[in-house]
Amino acid sequence: MSEIIAMMVVAVAASVVTVDASVVTLAAVVVTEDRFS
């Protein structure tokens, strides 16, 4: 039972990290376009 909970926690943490990384990438692209435009 605890193994399933641990896997769910890991999956949620991984998705949160992925969302954070994509948000940072989007922000970096926007800032870069603002700088060069």
C-alpha positions, 0 to 999 in steps of 0.5 A, a space after each residue: 500500500 505504501 509503495 503505491 502512495 510513494 509512486 503517486 507522490 513521485 509522479 506528482 512531484 515529477 509533473 510539478 517539476 515539469 510544469 515549473 521547467 516549462 513555465 521558466 522556459 516560456 518566461 525566458 523566451 518572452 524576456 529574450 524576445 522583449 530584449 531583442 525586439 
